[in-house]
Amino acid sequence: MPTAFTCVSLSAASVHAHDRAAIDELVQSFFYDIGWYPDRVEHVAGAVRDKKLSLLERYAVHTVMYQKDIPNDPSGDTELTDWAALDAFIEDFTAPLKGE
């Protein structure tokens, strides 16, 4: 059975190559620790919803965003997911399962 893993992380929205490399390393370490190696891995940036965060959480998340040069929406709802890319990943992964 083919398997896939979707990793949601602010680092996936970073423009810095070292951030992307760091999440790849963390994910590979996670797979090693649990003894599972999926066929496909997709990194997804997710979203930041300020209204769902405490003041301390908001400060921490916005600090990380600032350090990684990730733009912040002044509304407090920062959508970082590239939905078209995620849809393409899902379609590509599931196509063989559907016999396409």
KEPA-711484 format. One line per 4 residues: their letters; for each residue x, y, z of N, C-alpha, C. Coordinates in Angstrom, 1 decimal, always signed. Layout:
N
a = X,Y,Z,X,Y,Z,X,Y,Z; ...
END
This chain:
100
mpta = +0.8,-1.2,+0.0,+0.0,+0.0,+0.0,+0.9,+1.2,+0.0; +0.7,+2.1,-0.9,+1.5,+3.4,-1.0,+1.2,+4.2,+0.2; +2.2,+5.0,+0.7,+1.9,+5.8,+1.9,+2.5,+7.2,+1.6; +1.9,+8.2,+2.3,+2.3,+9.6,+2.1,+2.3,+10.2,+3.5
ftcv = +3.1,+11.2,+3.7,+3.2,+12.0,+4.9,+3.2,+13.5,+4.6; +2.3,+14.2,+5.2,+2.3,+15.6,+5.1,+2.8,+16.3,+6.3; +3.8,+17.1,+6.2,+4.4,+17.8,+7.3,+4.0,+19.2,+7.3; +3.3,+19.7,+8.3,+2.9,+21.1,+8.4,+3.8,+21.9,+9.3
slsa = +4.4,+22.9,+8.7,+5.5,+23.7,+9.4,+5.6,+25.1,+8.9; +5.8,+26.1,+9.7,+6.1,+27.4,+9.2,+7.3,+27.4,+8.3; +8.3,+26.6,+8.6,+9.5,+26.5,+7.8,+9.2,+26.2,+6.4; +8.1,+25.6,+6.1,+7.8,+25.3,+4.7,+7.5,+26.5,+3.9
asvh = +7.2,+27.6,+4.6,+6.9,+28.9,+3.9,+8.1,+29.8,+3.8; +9.2,+29.3,+4.4,+10.4,+30.1,+4.4,+11.0,+30.2,+3.0; +11.7,+31.3,+2.7,+12.4,+31.5,+1.5,+13.8,+31.0,+1.6; +14.2,+30.6,+2.8,+15.6,+30.3,+3.0,+15.8,+28.8,+2.9
ahdr = +16.8,+28.4,+2.0,+17.1,+27.0,+1.7,+17.4,+26.2,+3.0; +18.1,+26.8,+3.9,+18.5,+26.1,+5.1,+17.3,+25.8,+6.0; +16.3,+26.5,+6.0,+15.1,+26.2,+6.7,+14.4,+25.0,+6.1; +14.4,+24.9,+4.8,+13.8,+23.7,+4.1,+14.6,+22.5,+4.4
aaid = +15.9,+22.6,+4.4,+16.8,+21.5,+4.7,+16.6,+21.0,+6.1; +16.4,+22.0,+7.0,+16.2,+21.6,+8.4,+14.9,+20.8,+8.6; +13.8,+21.2,+8.0,+12.6,+20.4,+8.2,+12.8,+19.0,+7.5; +13.5,+18.9,+6.4,+13.7,+17.6,+5.8,+14.5,+16.7,+6.8
elvq = +15.5,+17.3,+7.4,+16.3,+16.5,+8.4,+15.4,+16.1,+9.6; +14.6,+17.0,+10.1,+13.7,+16.6,+11.2,+12.8,+15.5,+10.8; +12.2,+15.6,+9.6,+11.2,+14.6,+9.2,+11.9,+13.2,+9.0; +13.1,+13.2,+8.4,+13.9,+12.0,+8.3,+14.2,+11.4,+9.6
sffy = +14.6,+12.2,+10.6,+14.9,+11.7,+12.0,+13.6,+11.1,+12.6; +12.5,+11.8,+12.4,+11.2,+11.3,+12.9,+10.9,+9.9,+12.3; +11.1,+9.8,+11.0,+10.8,+8.5,+10.3,+11.7,+7.4,+10.9; +13.0,+7.8,+11.1,+14.0,+6.8,+11.6,+13.5,+6.4,+13.0
digw = +13.1,+7.3,+13.9,+12.7,+7.0,+15.2,+11.5,+6.1,+15.3; +10.6,+6.3,+14.4,+9.4,+5.5,+14.5,+9.4,+4.2,+13.5; +10.5,+4.2,+12.7,+10.6,+3.0,+11.8,+9.7,+3.0,+10.7; +9.3,+4.1,+10.2,+8.3,+4.2,+9.0,+8.9,+5.1,+8.0
ypdr = +8.9,+4.7,+6.7,+9.4,+5.5,+5.7,+8.3,+5.6,+4.5; +7.6,+6.6,+4.5,+6.5,+6.8,+3.5,+7.1,+6.9,+2.1; +6.3,+6.6,+1.2,+6.7,+6.7,-0.2,+6.9,+8.1,-0.7; +6.0,+9.0,-0.1,+6.0,+10.4,-0.5,+5.9,+11.3,+0.7
vehv = +6.6,+12.4,+0.7,+6.5,+13.4,+1.7,+6.2,+14.8,+1.1; +5.3,+15.5,+1.7,+5.0,+16.9,+1.2,+5.0,+17.8,+2.4; +5.8,+18.9,+2.2,+5.8,+19.9,+3.2,+4.8,+21.0,+2.9; +4.0,+21.4,+3.9,+2.9,+22.3,+3.8,+3.1,+23.4,+4.9
agav = +2.9,+24.7,+4.5,+3.2,+25.8,+5.4,+2.1,+26.0,+6.4; +0.8,+25.6,+6.1,-0.3,+25.8,+7.0,-0.8,+27.2,+7.1; -1.2,+27.7,+8.2,-1.8,+29.0,+8.4,-1.5,+29.4,+9.9; -1.6,+30.7,+10.1,-1.5,+31.3,+11.4,-2.8,+32.0,+11.7
rdkk = -3.5,+31.6,+12.7,-4.7,+32.2,+13.1,-4.5,+32.9,+14.5; -4.3,+34.2,+14.5,-3.9,+34.9,+15.7,-5.0,+34.8,+16.8; -6.3,+34.8,+16.4,-7.3,+34.7,+17.4,-7.4,+33.4,+18.2; -6.7,+32.4,+17.6,-6.7,+31.1,+18.3,-5.4,+30.9,+19.2
lsll = -4.6,+31.9,+19.2,-3.4,+31.8,+19.9,-3.4,+32.7,+21.2; -2.7,+32.3,+22.2,-2.6,+33.2,+23.4,-1.5,+34.2,+23.0; -1.4,+35.2,+23.9,-0.5,+36.3,+23.6,+1.0,+35.8,+23.5; +1.3,+34.9,+24.3,+2.7,+34.3,+24.3,+2.9,+33.5,+23.0
erya = +1.9,+32.7,+22.7,+2.0,+31.9,+21.4,+2.1,+32.8,+20.2; +1.3,+33.8,+20.2,+1.3,+34.8,+19.1,+2.7,+35.4,+18.9; +3.2,+35.8,+20.1,+4.6,+36.4,+20.0,+5.6,+35.4,+19.5; +5.5,+34.2,+19.9,+6.5,+33.2,+19.5,+6.3,+32.9,+18.0
vhtv = +5.1,+32.7,+17.5,+4.9,+32.4,+16.1,+5.3,+33.6,+15.2; +4.9,+34.8,+15.6,+5.3,+36.0,+14.8,+6.8,+36.2,+14.8; +7.5,+35.9,+15.9,+8.9,+35.9,+15.9,+9.6,+35.0,+14.9; +9.1,+33.8,+14.9,+9.5,+32.8,+13.9,+9.2,+33.3,+12.5
myqk = +8.1,+33.8,+12.3,+7.7,+34.3,+10.9,+8.7,+35.4,+10.5; +9.0,+36.3,+11.5,+9.9,+37.4,+11.2,+11.3,+36.9,+10.8; +11.8,+36.0,+11.6,+13.1,+35.4,+11.4,+13.2,+34.7,+10.1; +12.1,+34.1,+9.6,+12.1,+33.4,+8.3,+11.6,+34.2,+7.1
dipn = +11.4,+35.5,+7.4,+11.0,+36.4,+6.3,+9.6,+36.0,+5.7; +8.7,+35.5,+6.6,+7.4,+35.1,+6.2,+6.5,+36.3,+6.4; +5.8,+36.7,+5.4,+4.9,+37.9,+5.5,+3.7,+37.5,+6.4; +3.3,+38.5,+7.2,+2.2,+38.4,+8.1,+1.0,+39.2,+7.7
dpsg = -0.2,+38.6,+7.6,-1.4,+39.4,+7.2,-1.8,+40.2,+8.4; -2.0,+41.5,+8.2,-2.4,+42.4,+9.4,-3.8,+42.0,+10.0; -4.6,+41.3,+9.2,-5.9,+40.8,+9.7,-5.8,+39.8,+10.9; -4.6,+39.2,+11.0,-4.4,+38.2,+12.0,-4.6,+36.8,+11.4
dtel = -5.1,+36.7,+10.2,-5.3,+35.4,+9.6,-4.3,+35.3,+8.4; -3.2,+34.6,+8.6,-2.2,+34.5,+7.6,-2.2,+33.1,+7.0; -2.7,+33.0,+5.8,-2.8,+31.7,+5.1,-1.5,+31.5,+4.3; -0.8,+30.4,+4.6,+0.5,+30.2,+4.0,+0.4,+28.9,+3.1
tdwa = -0.6,+28.2,+3.2,-0.7,+27.0,+2.4,-0.8,+27.3,+0.9; +0.0,+26.6,+0.1,-0.2,+26.7,-1.4,-1.2,+25.6,-1.7; -2.4,+25.9,-1.7,-3.5,+24.9,-1.9,-3.4,+24.3,-3.3; -3.0,+25.0,-4.3,-2.9,+24.4,-5.7,-1.8,+23.3,-5.6
alda = -0.7,+23.6,-5.0,+0.4,+22.6,-4.9,+0.0,+21.4,-4.0; -0.8,+21.6,-3.0,-1.2,+20.5,-2.1,-2.2,+19.7,-2.9; -3.2,+20.3,-3.6,-4.1,+19.6,-4.4,-3.4,+18.7,-5.5; -2.3,+19.3,-6.1,-1.6,+18.6,-7.1,-0.9,+17.4,-6.5
fied = -0.3,+17.5,-5.3,+0.3,+16.4,-4.6,-0.7,+15.3,-4.3; -1.8,+15.7,-3.8,-2.9,+14.7,-3.5,-3.3,+14.0,-4.7; -3.6,+14.7,-5.8,-4.0,+14.1,-7.1,-3.0,+13.2,-7.6; -1.7,+13.6,-7.6,-0.6,+12.8,-8.1,-0.5,+11.5,-7.3
ftap = -0.6,+11.6,-6.0,-0.4,+10.5,-5.1,-1.6,+9.5,-5.2; -2.8,+10.0,-5.4,-4.0,+9.1,-5.4,-4.3,+8.6,-6.8; -3.8,+9.2,-7.8,-4.2,+8.8,-9.2,-3.9,+7.3,-9.4; -2.8,+6.7,-9.0,-2.6,+5.3,-9.2,-3.5,+4.5,-8.4
lkge = -4.0,+5.0,-7.3,-4.9,+4.2,-6.4,-6.3,+4.2,-7.0; -6.6,+5.2,-7.9,-7.9,+5.2,-8.5,-7.8,+4.5,-9.9; -6.7,+4.1,-10.2,-6.5,+3.4,-11.6,-6.4,+4.4,-12.7; -6.0,+5.6,-12.5,-5.8,+6.6,-13.5,-4.5,+6.5,-14.1
END
